[in-house]
Amino acid sequence: MAAQDITINGVTLNIPEFLGLFPHLQAAYDAQKLSNDAIQFHFETVAEQFGVMFPYDPVRGVNTRKRAYYLATCHLCTLALWPEGQGGRVASASQGSVSTSFDLIKSNKWLSDYWLQTPCGQQFWVLTASYRRGGKLYTSPSYHPWG
């Protein structure tokens, strides 16, 4: 089934372009483990989560929003392809008597653990680092309105 391009917050999801950037997703798509509807759903989820937080002006070469959307969509698609019941990255595995343990996300950390589970998420986390930093706070013992 041919994919329809969708545009949200100025960013157009072109599924063939998207899949061309992420070979593991292309392989899953070709094996019919990933559908157009699933990719669009994840793209829409990302657009709802981040809105217009990142700059986007393709005429001037500012493509941060599109890159962030594509990387986050890749992350969500990759997580969706994990075997059912897998709760995190594989931390260790054995072969004799089959044993697997998972590196679960720690509740005492911020979202970095969530994004660091996949290569796409890692790239997203690095790309968006400057948008997570707070402003600077300058304090002094006495306040003067002109500095």
Backbone hydrogen bonds, N-H to C=O, Kabsch-Sander energy under -0.5 kcal/mol:
donor,donor_aa,acceptor,acceptor_aa,energy
6,I,13,L,-1.1
8,I,11,V,-2.5
11,V,8,I,-2.3
12,T,10,G,-0.5
13,L,6,I,-3.5
13,L,11,V,-0.5
14,N,12,T,-0.8
15,I,13,L,-0.7
18,F,14,N,-3.0
19,L,15,I,-3.1
20,G,16,P,-1.9
21,L,17,E,-1.1
21,L,18,F,-0.9
22,F,18,F,-0.8
22,F,19,L,-0.5
25,L,22,F,-1.2
26,Q,22,F,-1.9
27,A,23,P,-2.4
28,A,24,H,-1.6
29,Y,25,L,-2.6
30,D,26,Q,-2.8
31,A,27,A,-1.7
32,Q,29,Y,-1.5
33,K,28,A,-3.3
34,L,28,A,-0.9
39,I,35,S,-2.2
40,Q,36,N,-2.8
41,F,37,D,-2.5
42,H,38,A,-2.4
43,F,39,I,-2.4
44,E,40,Q,-2.7
45,T,41,F,-2.2
46,V,42,H,-2.4
47,A,43,F,-2.5
48,E,44,E,-2.2
49,Q,45,T,-2.2
50,F,46,V,-2.5
51,G,47,A,-2.2
53,M,50,F,-2.3
57,D,62,V,-3.0
60,R,57,D,-1.4
61,G,58,P,-0.9
62,V,57,D,-2.2
63,N,61,G,-0.9
65,R,55,P,-2.1
67,R,63,N,-2.5
68,A,64,T,-2.8
69,Y,65,R,-2.8
70,Y,66,K,-2.8
71,L,67,R,-2.7
72,A,68,A,-2.7
73,T,69,Y,-2.5
74,C,70,Y,-2.5
75,H,71,L,-2.2
76,L,72,A,-2.4
77,C,73,T,-2.6
78,T,74,C,-2.7
79,L,75,H,-2.4
80,A,76,L,-2.1
81,L,77,C,-1.1
81,L,78,T,-0.6
82,W,78,T,-0.5
82,W,79,L,-1.1
86,Q,83,P,-2.2
87,G,85,G,-0.6
89,R,103,D,-1.0
91,A,89,R,-0.5
91,A,101,S,-2.6
92,S,101,S,-1.5
94,S,99,S,-3.0
98,V,95,Q,-1.7
99,S,94,S,-0.8
101,S,92,S,-2.6
103,D,89,R,-3.5
104,L,102,F,-1.1
109,K,106,K,-1.0
113,D,110,W,-0.9
114,Y,111,L,-0.6
115,W,111,L,-1.8
116,L,112,S,-2.0
117,Q,114,Y,-0.9
118,T,115,W,-0.8
122,Q,118,T,-2.3
123,Q,119,P,-2.2
124,F,120,C,-2.5
125,W,121,G,-2.6
126,V,122,Q,-2.1
127,L,123,Q,-2.8
128,T,124,F,-2.3
129,A,126,V,-1.2
131,Y,128,T,-1.4
132,R,128,T,-0.5
132,R,129,A,-1.5
133,R,129,A,-0.7
138,Y,136,K,-0.5
139,T,137,L,-0.6
147,G,144,H,-1.9
